[in-house]
Amino acid sequence: MMNSDELKKQQPLIHEESWNYLIILDACRYDYFSAIHDSFLEGDLIKVESPATGTPNWLEKTFSSKFLEDVVYLSANPYVNSVDIEVADGFNAKNHFGEIIDLWDRCWKEDLKTVPPDEVVEGSLSHIENQQNKKYIIHFMQPHAPYLKLKTVGEGISGITRRAKGNTSLMIREYIGKLVESAFPSPTIDKIRKKLNLKKPGPEKLVAEKFGKDTLREAYKENLESVLKETKTLIRNLNGKIIITSDHGELLGEKDLYGHCGSNKNPILREVPWLEIVK
């Protein structure tokens, strides 16, 4: 594994490269992506260093100093929303993007407890067809949990936000609890969960405890395959320069750690793909 100091930094690439579409695959590890992406997508792939290990900090570190008036952000992740809900570090997406489309609300599937990738594609294309001469960030929830084929654990943070929309205080309280519950990769998680009165670990650890680490890793891979399949469909309908990357990686039981938002130096969480496609 390369030393992170040798990697290109993702944040300046996002702002310095001239792209038409920036596609975010939430919690996508470089190693898993590089192993299977060419079965779905053709392009030039490099490994880059994300500035953060969780979506809120990634948003703050990547976009906090910018207002991108020409960017439409289509997001299945409610951390990017148009309803004036701030996330960690006080990041309010409405202050940084010209327009936000709340796919996390419009396309939520109760049976899956998330926004599936085909809904992101349909919602994105229907909007893009009506607006030209814009730049688009399209944020998928996968390969992030919950796992589409297991359907066993977790409700996803989208459901919390959907129910709590309009009650910012409730949303933030539930957000904090769910974020710790589902993503904090540290041996101290049990102490934190107890202090916050959280009853169970996150979906990654639940799957590993119930089915084993191999099943967890296969479920993660299947989520990634599902989103890559739909990303291929999306790209068929796009023209221009397309970048596929991620906000952060994911721990899948390495050293008995799960999820993300933990050590800022963990290379598994910081190393993400940067795939360039020109059509």
Phi, psi and omega in degrees: 000133184291149171294133184301336179293340181273350185275152170291146179276133183292319187302309178294329177299318180300321185268338183263332180281146179266102180238157175261327181223128175245112184256123182255122172258110190293131177062040183264117177285145178295318186295317178293318180297313184294333182285333188232353190297327185286356170282348183236324190224143175250133180174183180263118185251133169227162174267133178233166181257117174290148179281356187208174181241011176206157185301312182303313180291327176297315178299314182296315182287332185271324190235356190297334183266007186235149162240112185260085186297329183271005184257130170257123181255111177260111193233128169273354178258121186289354172298335171255110187214161181256015186250026174061032175263117177279150177249193182307145181068016175073020182284122176243112188300330181296340179274000188230347182229144183298324180209144178233130177251119187276075177296332178299333180265313184292328191246013180299135177244112185297324182292331180264344183061036178193184172255110183288157186296327179295327178290325176297317179297310181298313180295322180291313183294323180295328179281317183298324180300332183266354181222121177248175176060033174237165168255146187234134166253125182242115189249107174278153174278330183277151013275009176308146174297160005285161187269124193298325184271338180279315179052044186245325187219156171082146176247346180082145182291339179299319182295322178299312182294321181299316181286329187265359182304132182099344177237085188299320181299313179297317181301313183295317179299314181290325177302310182300314179299315182291322180299313178295317184296325190257344194223352189279107187270074183214146176299343180276002185302323181297321178293317179295317181297319179295318181296322180271002180061041176267136193269342185210158177287176182286172185298326181297311181290325178299316179296316180298319181291325184276321188241346183104158182295325180298319179292321176302312183292325177292321179295320176297315179299319179295322174299318179295317177298320180297316182286328177292322177300314181286329175297322176300317177298316179301313186294329177303333184258009181244155175226147180117202180265124185241129176245132174245124182211195181215160176280328183190174177266202184207136175268132185238046177100001176298125184053032179061033177249146185222150174081218183206191181073019179261232184304126182289349182257355183293118184296332179298326180275336186262336184272118184228160180283156171220096183255124181254126178234129177242125181239000000 
